[in-house]
Amino acid sequence: MWVLAQALKAHGYVAEVAESAPVLAVSGTSGTPISVSCDRRPECGGGLWFFLDGAPMAPADDAHMPETIVAFKGKLLVGDAFGSAARQTDPERLRGYLTDLDRAVSARPELACGVVVRMDGKTVLNVIRLGSPRRFVEITAVEAFGEPWFAWVKGGRLIGPVHDAATVAYSISCELSPLGRP
């Protein structure tokens, strides 16, 4: 938590670590504090994760610190990925990014996926966990902070950079996982 607090301070945020629990209160330029906590995530093998206002954000380790900072900034982009301040990636590039992610997700035997065009005309990657077809997620790509990122359609949270499809596929598996390892 202390390392995350220092990194956020370097980006101009006011970050205070609570003394009694692994919780970080962060204030940006717009006022309302955002709560960041650190806890084990059973869906991902019990590894430590950062949670943003209770929602999983990123693994809590040095290797994922850049994605954690961007995911935190992405929290400030309120709304779903089709209506947020993040700009939707142009259709041709979007299809390429989603095709790359489709390959990475398809390599995971517990998941099934496909690039689909929704009734509203938006192109997304739809992913289900085999054995639980009623539970699904939709992923798109958005331009955020000058780079293309995968994002959850519902909620608009950033998942990871488009150049790291394998890690994003793992995050999707964790999101759809029942308790236990994906």
Beta strands, then each sheet from edge to edge (+ up, - down):
strand 1: 14-17
strand 2: 23-27
strand 3: 34-41
strand 4: 47-52
strand 5: 55-59
strand 6: 87-88
strand 7: 111-117
strand 8: 123-129
strand 9: 132-144
strand 10: 147-152
strand 11: 158-161
sheet 1: 1+ 2- 3+ 4- 5+
sheet 2: 6+ 9- 8+ 7-
sheet 3: 6+ 9- 10+ 11-
end
